[in-house]
Amino acid sequence: MRVPEIVTVSDARSGLSRILAELAEAGPQAEPVLIGAHRKAQGVLLSIEAYEELTGRAARRGAVETVTGSLAAEGLRPTAASDQDAEAYVRGALSAEEMAARALARHRPEKRQATG
């Protein structure tokens, strides 16, 4: 494994468009770009695929796509509220259990009180 070169802040600033294009082109195989001063890394640029893999977003997004595909196969479409919950889940702001509880609460028939 090669040690990544540290790009200076001024070089990163002037070459940002090129760096981002290279990251996008390489996708998940892109090497991280270290940015810093005085031969010391202070930050890193990653491809979006590498970032999502690192944060677990890729797996959560895959799970959402599987569920959405299953709904479509049944002729169903998620509601806007479900879509918002799914995005919160992908970002990690909502657990799978919380997302399921919200869906059940939205779609569970209200209990009818007996009148008598």
Rosetta blueprint (number, residue, H / E / L):
1 M L
2 R L
3 V L
4 P L
5 E L
6 I E
7 V E
8 T E
9 V H
10 S H
11 D H
12 A H
13 R H
14 S H
15 G L
16 L H
17 S H
18 R H
19 I H
20 L H
21 A H
22 E H
23 L H
24 A H
25 E H
26 A H
27 G H
28 P H
29 Q H
30 A L
31 E L
32 P L
33 V E
34 L E
35 I E
36 G E
37 A E
38 H L
39 R L
40 K E
41 A E
42 Q E
43 G E
44 V E
45 L E
46 L L
47 S L
48 I H
49 E H
50 A H
51 Y H
52 E H
53 E H
54 L H
55 T H
56 G L
57 R H
58 A H
59 A H
60 R H
61 R H
62 G H
63 A H
64 V H
65 E H
66 T H
67 V H
68 T H
69 G H
70 S H
71 L H
72 A H
73 A H
74 E L
75 G L
76 L L
77 R L
78 P L
79 T L
80 A H
81 A H
82 S H
83 D H
84 Q H
85 D H
86 A H
87 E H
88 A H
89 Y H
90 V H
91 R H
92 G L
93 A L
94 L L
95 S L
96 A H
97 E H
98 E H
99 M H
100 A H
101 A H
102 R H
103 A H
104 L H
105 A H
106 R H
107 H H
108 R L
109 P L
110 E L
111 K L
112 R L
113 Q L
114 A L
115 T L
116 G L
